[in-house]
Amino acid sequence: MSRAMRALALAVLAASLAGPALATERVYFSWNTEPRLPACDEGSVRSAVAGTFARADADYYGGRMIVTLDRVAEVSPRPGGVSPLARRYCEGRATLTDGSVRRVYYKLVEHAGFVGLSWNVEACLAGLDKWYVHDARCRTVRP
């Protein structure tokens, strides 16, 4: 290998090692632009929350599904923190098909969708998580 090729290889190696040290804003590659996650009350998010319960086993929620989702509010935004993935914690009031009204807690996570290309939602209906998938008080989807 010639000296020029060796010098070029060394320069490329040095540049690739210095790159992560210079990246202070974003520590990973992302196609997402700001805002990285949709708002808690957007239609796509409401549909995703309702769809989560519609896809669940019919016996798990006793055949109940969400009819309306209102009084939606963002509880705590987490644009990064320890993880570089943005998270948004939300809660609302869900009216179910049996007429009952329950609190619904949900978490939006960046890059948690299909093959990591989009956001995903994890949701919990308070008092109806009989197998404690999200803890007795839905703590896994709350800040």
C-alpha positions in Angstrom: 0.0 0.0 0.0 1.4 3.4 -0.9 2.0 6.2 1.5 -0.7 8.3 -0.1 -3.3 5.5 0.4 -2.1 4.9 4.0 -2.4 8.6 4.7 -5.9 8.8 3.2 -7.1 5.8 5.2 -5.7 7.3 8.4 -7.4 10.6 7.6 -10.8 8.9 7.0 -10.4 6.9 10.2 -9.6 10.1 12.2 -12.6 11.9 10.7 -15.0 9.1 11.5 -13.8 8.9 15.1 -14.1 12.6 15.6 -17.6 12.8 14.2 -19.5 11.5 17.3 -17.5 13.8 19.6 -18.7 16.8 17.6 -22.3 15.8 17.5 -23.8 17.6 20.5 -27.4 18.2 19.4 -28.5 14.8 18.1 -26.7 11.6 19.1 -28.4 9.4 16.5 -29.7 9.6 13.0 -33.3 10.5 12.5 -35.6 11.4 9.6 -38.0 13.1 12.0 -38.2 16.9 12.0 -39.7 19.1 14.7 -42.1 18.3 16.1 -40.8 14.8 16.5 -44.1 13.5 17.9 -47.7 14.5 17.2 -49.7 16.3 19.8 -51.7 14.3 22.3 -55.1 15.4 20.9 -54.4 14.9 17.2 -56.8 12.7 15.3 -54.1 10.2 14.4 -53.2 9.7 18.0 -56.8 9.4 19.2 -57.3 6.7 16.5 -54.2 4.9 17.6 -55.3 4.9 21.2 -58.8 3.6 20.3 -57.3 1.0 17.9 -55.1 -0.3 20.7 -58.2 -1.4 22.7 -60.1 -2.4 19.6 -57.4 -4.9 18.7 -57.1 -6.4 22.2 -58.6 -9.7 23.0 -62.4 -9.3 23.5 -62.2 -11.0 26.9 -59.5 -8.8 28.3 -61.7 -5.7 28.4 -65.0 -7.6 28.5 -65.8 -6.6 25.0 -65.6 -2.9 25.8 -64.1 -0.4 23.3 -63.5 3.3 23.3 -66.4 5.3 21.8 -65.1 8.8 22.5 -61.8 10.2 23.9 -62.0 13.7 25.3 -60.4 16.0 27.9 -57.0 15.0 26.4 -54.0 16.8 27.9 -50.3 16.4 27.7 -48.9 15.4 31.2 -45.2 15.6 30.6 -43.1 16.1 27.5 -39.8 14.3 27.4 -38.0 15.3 24.2 -34.9 13.2 25.1 -33.3 13.0 28.5 -31.5 9.7 29.1 -32.9 8.2 25.9 -32.5 10.1 22.6 -36.0 9.0 21.7 -38.7 11.6 22.3 -41.6 10.6 24.5 -44.9 12.4 25.2 -47.1 11.4 28.1 -50.8 12.1 27.8 -54.1 11.4 29.6 -57.7 11.8 28.8 -61.2 10.6 29.5 -62.6 7.6 27.6 -66.3 6.8 27.2 -66.6 3.1 26.6 -69.2 1.1 24.7 -70.9 0.0 27.9 -71.4 3.7 28.9 -68.8 3.8 31.6 -66.2 6.5 31.7 -62.5 5.7 32.5 -59.2 7.6 32.6 -56.9 6.6 29.8 -53.2 7.1 30.0 -51.0 6.8 27.0 -47.4 7.3 25.9 -46.1 8.3 22.5 -42.6 7.1 21.7 -40.5 8.2 18.7 -39.2 5.5 16.4 -41.3 2.8 18.1 -43.6 2.1 15.1 -43.3 -0.4 12.3 -39.5 -1.2 11.8 -38.7 2.0 13.8 -39.8 4.4 11.1 -42.6 6.2 13.0 -44.0 6.8 16.4 -46.1 4.3 18.4 -48.6 4.6 21.2 -48.9 2.5 24.4 -52.2 2.9 26.2 -53.8 1.8 29.5 -57.4 2.1 30.7 -57.4 2.8 34.5 -58.9 0.0 36.5 -59.2 -2.4 33.5 -55.7 -3.8 33.2 -56.5 -7.1 34.9 -53.2 -8.8 34.0 -51.2 -5.8 35.1 -49.5 -5.4 31.7 -49.1 -1.7 32.5 -49.0 -2.0 36.3 -52.1 -1.7 38.5 -52.1 2.1 38.1 -50.9 2.3 34.5 -47.5 3.4 35.7 -45.6 2.1 32.7 -47.3 4.7 30.5 -47.1 7.6 32.9 -44.1 9.8 33.6 
